[in-house]
Amino acid sequence: MRVFVLIVCLLIFSMPAPAQVVRVSLDEAVGLALDNNLDLQAKRKELDIANSEIKIANRLQNPQAQSNILLGKITTGNSSQAGVMFPIETFKRGVRKKAAIARKKATENQIRQTEHELKIRVMRAYFEVLYFKSIEDIMEKRKSLFEDLCDIAKTKSQTQPNFKIDNLQSDIRYKKQLIELNRAKAELLNAQFEFNKIINVPSSDKMYDTQESSLFEDDLTILDIQIPPYKTIEATAMKYSHSIRIADNNIEAYGQDYILAKRQRIPNIMIGGGMAWQVKYNGEGNEWPGAFVGGGFELPIFYTYRPDIAKAGTILEKTKMDKASFENKLKITLKQNYNNVKYARQNMDYYKDILKESDEILKTSTDLYKKGQISLINLIWTENNHQAILNEYLTAMDFYYGGYLNLMHNIGHDLLLEEDIFED
């Protein structure tokens, strides 16, 4: 017996502790991701790499130690030499540094783009949890309804012709509803795990969950979005679009690369000097101490760097054309996003009114069934219609919020989190 108790205790204490559920608001969830997301922290390391690239681009050429030491009788009339040669780049180092600085700016904007996309992913995942919480809430209420229908069917007189059929049908509907409820719970858990995966904080015993219980809350604020006029949206996108900013940085960098390619034709020079001496001297007078100086440069005769210049120029022109094409398509996409959000908002409001009417019909039908004034089949049909309207209402909210996130993705700015617009 003692051994059995010991084994049970070991099993209990060796089991992992349940995760602590922490409810957070949307803003808090975004803040957690921006501060702790491991993928984002790795992305930010690219800024350190870019800083190193600037130092590399600004490097000076290392000097070269050279020597020419003679041995044997040749030293009688010739000197040995030892010195240093200094390679000097002409009109290239500054241009290369400017290109590296422009690429650092592009890296900074790429990090901002990653941060912005992470915000949108967190917002999407946060909404998904609320969406499946709403589904679970609907399934729980349907379970209670069908459970009541089973009880009502059992209390009816057994002499009624539909007594047995009603009991069987109500029991089937109740059991099927239990299956639907389990499926909803599983989908909710998946959404919650996905939400925590996107936040991606270092391992902890916390399980983050949404502050709201469902999308049916009266004081829900996540869908309280004020969409500005289209002109403001387009102006914001032209200023904040990360793709445009990155394109500008690339144009600047490739412009410097083009200048650098042309300056390759300017020869680099080498200057140097050092000591010169003879081991043995047979002439008249004292030995002659001395030194040597030297210099040189390369001649761009056999290779004139024309392919390098042509390549750099083509890359620059292509980048400019890509930016112009992106801006043109972005304006069209923004109009699509804007209209999608506008009509999705209207549809969501329509469904809100329809749902109130459908809820009233369901309540009235349930009361009539309890009084025996309508059949179970009619009540189930009414309930199915109500369920369809609930699903359509949730889908309308999903379209609206998804359309908003698409709009924010293309704008490159998050109006919902109330960031300062046009902040320098």
WOJO-V131555 format. One record per pair of residues at least 24 apart in sequence whose C-alpha atoms are under 10 Angstrom apart, sorted by the first residue. I is the first residue (numbers start at 0). GAP is how many residues later the second one is. Records with the same first field share a line. If there is no record, write none. Layout:
I = GAP + GAP
//
This chain:
15 = 189
16 = 188
17 = 187 + 188 + 189
18 = 185 + 186 + 187 + 188 + 189
19 = 184 + 185 + 186 + 187 + 188
20 = 184 + 185 + 186 + 187 + 188 + 189
21 = 184 + 185 + 186 + 187 + 188 + 189
22 = 183 + 184 + 185 + 186 + 187 + 188 + 189 + 190
23 = 102 + 184 + 185 + 186 + 187 + 188
24 = 101 + 183 + 184 + 185 + 186 + 187 + 197
25 = 93 + 96 + 97 + 100 + 101 + 183 + 184 + 185 + 186 + 195 + 196 + 391
26 = 92 + 95 + 96 + 389 + 390
27 = 182 + 183
28 = 90 + 93 + 94 + 97 + 166 + 167 + 170 + 179 + 180 + 181 + 182
29 = 85 + 86 + 88 + 89 + 90 + 91 + 92 + 93 + 96 + 169 + 387
30 = 88 + 91 + 168
31 = 90 + 167 + 168 + 169
32 = 82 + 85 + 86 + 88 + 89 + 163 + 165 + 166 + 167 + 168
33 = 80 + 81 + 82 + 84 + 85 + 88 + 165 + 166 + 167
34 = 164 + 166
35 = 163 + 164 + 165 + 166
36 = 78 + 81 + 160 + 161 + 162 + 163 + 164 + 165
37 = 160 + 161 + 162 + 163 + 164
38 = 75 + 79 + 159 + 160 + 161 + 162
39 = 71 + 72 + 74 + 75 + 78 + 160
40 = 70
42 = 64 + 67 + 68 + 71 + 72
43 = 63 + 64 + 66 + 67 + 68 + 70 + 71
44 = 66
45 = 58 + 61 + 62 + 64 + 65
46 = 57 + 58 + 59 + 60 + 61 + 63 + 64
47 = 56 + 59
48 = 55 + 58
49 = 50 + 51 + 52 + 53 + 54 + 55 + 56 + 57 + 58
50 = 49 + 50 + 52 + 53
51 = 48 + 52
52 = 44 + 46 + 47 + 48 + 50 + 51
53 = 42 + 43 + 44 + 45 + 46 + 47 + 48 + 49 + 50
54 = 42 + 45 + 46
55 = 37 + 40 + 41 + 44
56 = 35 + 36 + 37 + 38 + 39 + 40 + 41 + 42 + 43 + 44
57 = 34 + 35 + 36 + 37 + 38 + 39 + 40 + 42
58 = 34 + 35 + 37 + 38
59 = 26 + 27 + 28 + 29 + 33
60 = 25 + 26 + 27 + 28 + 32
61 = 24 + 25 + 26
62 = 24 + 25 + 207 + 208 + 209
63 = 206 + 208
64 = 207 + 208 + 209
65 = 206 + 207 + 208
66 = 207 + 208 + 209
67 = 208
68 = 207 + 208 + 209 + 210
69 = 207 + 208 + 209
70 = 207 + 208 + 209
71 = 207 + 208
72 = 206 + 207
73 = 204 + 205 + 206
74 = 202 + 203 + 204 + 205 + 206
75 = 202 + 203 + 204 + 205 + 206 + 207
76 = 201 + 202 + 203 + 204 + 205 + 206
77 = 198 + 199 + 200 + 201 + 202 + 203
78 = 196 + 197 + 198 + 199 + 200 + 201 + 202 + 209 + 210 + 211 + 212 + 213
79 = 195 + 196 + 197 + 198 + 199 + 211 + 212
80 = 192 + 193 + 194 + 195 + 196 + 197 + 209 + 210 + 211
81 = 191 + 192 + 193 + 194 + 195 + 209 + 210
82 = 189 + 190 + 191 + 192 + 193 + 208 + 209 + 210 + 211
83 = 187 + 188 + 189 + 190 + 191 + 209 + 210
84 = 185 + 186 + 187 + 188 + 189 + 208 + 209 + 210 + 211
85 = 183 + 184 + 185 + 186 + 187 + 208 + 209
86 = 181 + 182 + 183 + 184 + 185 + 208 + 209 + 210
87 = 179 + 180 + 181 + 182 + 183 + 209
88 = 175 + 177 + 178 + 179 + 180 + 181
89 = 173 + 174 + 175 + 176 + 177 + 178 + 179
90 = 168 + 169 + 172 + 173 + 175 + 176 + 177
91 = 164 + 165 + 167 + 168 + 169 + 170 + 171 + 172 + 174 + 176
92 = 167
93 = 162 + 166
94 = 158 + 160 + 161 + 162 + 163 + 164 + 165 + 166 + 168
95 = 157 + 160 + 161 + 163 + 164
96 = 156 + 159
97 = 154 + 155 + 157 + 158 + 159
98 = 150 + 151 + 152 + 153 + 154 + 155 + 156 + 157 + 158 + 159 + 160 + 161
99 = 152 + 153 + 156 + 157
100 = 148 + 151 + 152
101 = 144 + 146 + 147 + 148 + 149 + 150 + 151 + 152 + 153 + 154
102 = 143 + 146 + 147 + 148 + 149 + 150 + 151
103 = 145 + 146 + 149
104 = 140 + 141 + 143 + 144 + 145 + 147 + 148
105 = 136 + 137 + 139 + 140 + 141 + 142 + 143 + 144 + 146 + 147
106 = 139 + 142
107 = 134 + 137 + 138 + 141
108 = 131 + 132 + 133 + 134 + 135 + 136 + 137 + 138 + 140
109 = 132 + 133 + 135 + 136
110 = 131
111 = 130 + 300
112 = 127 + 128 + 129 + 130 + 132 + 133 + 296 + 299 + 300
113 = 128
115 = 126 + 292 + 293 + 296 + 297 + 298
116 = 288 + 291 + 292 + 295 + 296
117 = 80 + 81
118 = 79 + 80 + 286 + 290 + 295 + 298
119 = 282 + 284 + 285 + 286 + 288 + 289 + 294
120 = 74 + 77 + 78 + 284
121 = 72 + 73 + 74 + 75 + 76 + 77
122 = 72 + 99 + 278 + 279 + 282 + 293
123 = 71 + 74 + 274 + 277 + 278 + 281
124 = 66 + 67 + 68 + 69 + 70 + 71 + 72 + 73 + 74 + 85
125 = 65 + 66 + 68 + 69 + 70 + 72 + 83 + 84 + 85 + 86 + 96
126 = 64 + 68 + 83 + 87 + 88 + 95 + 96 + 270 + 271 + 274 + 275
127 = 59 + 60 + 62 + 63 + 64 + 66 + 67 + 82 + 270
128 = 58 + 59 + 60 + 61 + 62 + 63 + 64 + 65 + 66 + 80 + 81 + 83 + 84 + 85 + 86
129 = 58 + 61 + 62 + 79 + 80 + 81 + 82 + 83 + 84 + 85 + 86 + 92
130 = 57 + 60 + 82 + 83 + 84 + 85 + 263 + 264 + 266 + 267
131 = 52 + 53 + 54 + 55 + 56 + 57 + 58 + 59 + 60 + 82 + 83 + 262
132 = 51 + 52 + 54 + 55 + 56 + 58 + 59 + 77 + 79 + 80 + 81 + 82 + 83
133 = 50 + 54 + 79 + 80 + 81 + 82 + 83 + 256 + 257 + 260
134 = 45 + 46 + 48 + 49 + 50 + 52 + 53 + 79 + 80 + 255 + 256 + 259
135 = 44 + 45 + 46 + 47 + 48 + 49 + 50 + 51 + 52 + 78
136 = 44 + 47 + 48 + 76 + 77 + 78 + 79
137 = 43 + 46 + 76 + 78 + 249 + 252 + 253
138 = 38 + 39 + 40 + 41 + 42 + 43 + 44 + 45 + 46 + 248
139 = 37 + 38 + 40 + 41 + 42 + 44 + 45
140 = 36 + 40
141 = 31 + 32 + 35 + 36 + 38 + 39 + 241 + 245
142 = 30 + 31 + 32 + 33 + 34 + 35 + 36 + 37 + 38
143 = 30 + 33
144 = 29 + 32 + 221 + 238
145 = 24 + 25 + 26 + 27 + 28 + 29 + 30 + 31 + 32 + 234 + 237
146 = 24 + 26 + 27 + 28 + 30
147 = 26 + 218 + 222
148 = 24 + 25 + 217 + 220 + 221 + 227 + 230 + 231
149 = 24
151 = 217 + 218 + 219 + 220
152 = 216 + 217 + 223
154 = 215
155 = 214 + 216
161 = 213 + 214
164 = 211
165 = 209 + 210 + 211
166 = 209
168 = 207 + 208 + 211
169 = 206 + 207 + 210
172 = 207
214 = 179 + 182
215 = 178
221 = 179 + 194
222 = 122 + 174 + 175 + 177 + 178 + 181 + 193
223 = 192
224 = 120 + 176 + 179 + 190 + 191
225 = 189 + 190
226 = 111 + 114 + 115 + 177 + 180 + 188 + 189
227 = 110 + 187
228 = 109
229 = 104 + 105 + 108 + 109
231 = 189
232 = 98 + 101 + 102 + 105 + 174 + 175 + 177 + 178 + 180 + 182
233 = 96 + 97 + 98 + 100 + 101 + 176 + 177
234 = 96 + 176 + 187
235 = 175 + 176 + 177 + 185 + 186
236 = 90 + 93 + 94 + 97 + 170 + 171 + 172 + 173 + 174 + 175 + 176
237 = 89 + 92 + 93 + 172 + 173 + 174
238 = 172 + 173 + 174 + 182 + 183 + 184 + 185
239 = 170 + 171 + 172 + 173 + 181 + 182 + 183
240 = 86 + 89 + 167 + 168 + 169 + 170 + 171 + 172
241 = 167 + 168 + 169 + 170 + 171
242 = 80 + 83 + 84 + 167 + 168 + 169
243 = 78 + 79 + 80 + 82 + 83 + 86 + 168
244 = 78
245 = 77
246 = 72 + 73 + 75 + 76 + 77 + 79
247 = 71 + 72 + 75
249 = 65 + 66 + 69 + 70 + 73
250 = 64 + 65 + 66 + 67 + 68 + 69 + 72
251 = 64 + 67
252 = 63
253 = 58 + 59 + 60 + 61 + 62 + 63 + 65 + 66
254 = 57 + 58 + 60 + 61 + 62
255 = 56 + 60
256 = 51 + 52 + 54 + 55 + 56 + 58 + 59
257 = 50 + 51 + 52 + 53 + 54 + 55 + 56 + 57 + 58
258 = 50 + 53 + 54
259 = 48 + 49 + 52
260 = 44 + 45 + 46 + 47 + 48 + 49 + 50 + 51 + 52
261 = 42 + 43 + 44 + 46 + 47 + 48 + 50 + 51
262 = 42 + 46
263 = 36 + 40 + 41 + 42 + 44 + 45
264 = 33 + 34 + 35 + 36 + 38 + 39 + 40 + 41 + 44
265 = 31 + 32 + 33 + 34
266 = 29 + 30 + 31 + 32 + 33
267 = 28 + 29 + 30 + 31
268 = 26 + 27 + 28 + 29
269 = 24 + 25 + 26 + 27 + 28
270 = 24 + 25 + 26
271 = 24
329 = 80 + 81
330 = 79 + 80
332 = 73 + 74 + 77
333 = 72 + 73 + 74 + 75 + 76 + 77
334 = 72
335 = 67 + 70 + 71
336 = 65 + 66 + 67 + 68 + 69 + 70 + 71 + 73
337 = 65 + 66 + 68 + 69
338 = 64
339 = 59 + 60 + 62 + 63 + 64 + 66 + 67
340 = 58 + 59 + 60 + 61 + 62 + 63 + 64 + 65 + 66
341 = 58 + 61 + 62
342 = 53 + 56 + 57 + 60
343 = 51 + 52 + 53 + 54 + 55 + 56 + 57 + 58 + 59 + 60
344 = 51 + 52 + 54 + 55 + 56 + 58 + 59
345 = 50 + 54
346 = 45 + 46 + 49 + 50 + 52 + 53
347 = 44 + 45 + 46 + 47 + 48 + 49 + 50 + 51 + 52
348 = 44 + 47 + 48
349 = 43 + 46
350 = 38 + 39 + 41 + 42 + 43 + 44 + 45 + 46
351 = 37 + 38 + 41 + 42 + 44 + 45
352 = 40
353 = 32 + 35 + 36 + 39
354 = 31 + 32 + 34 + 35 + 37 + 38
356 = 29
357 = 24 + 25 + 27 + 28 + 29 + 31 + 32
358 = 24 + 27 + 28 + 30 + 31
359 = 26
360 = 25
361 = 24
//
